[in-house]
Amino acid sequence: MMKIEDSRYPNIVYIEMDGELTQNDVENAEAFMDGKYGDDKRLSGLIYIKDVEGTDADAFLSGGAVDLKHWKQYEKFAFVSNQSWVDMGASVVDWLPGIEVQHFDKAEINKAWEWLQK
């Protein structure tokens, strides 16, 4: 399941992943992005990964979490997850050319928000 919503910071969306990504999640994310950001507003995202057991970074991204329609709008993604997802960094960077990506441990969530605001 994926939850996507505005954060308290301008042009930064909060995305929470918990379990397997569904087609309904992808459709809801697209409707949110279209409604809130249109086709030209610049934005970044904090992606908080609670639990995506059995899902690797490639499956997560190819499953639609990153909407290609809005690709040119994205500036940064901060992935916040437990230590087992630290190795996903190289794979994520390959999928996201032109977008700054950084991984943070769950204990570093405040640091992730700060990095996104720079």
Summary of the structure (lengths in Angstrom):
residues: 118
radius of gyration: 13.0
end to end distance: 29.2
largest distance: 34.7
contacts: 339
relative contact order: 0.19
helix: 47%
strand: 30%
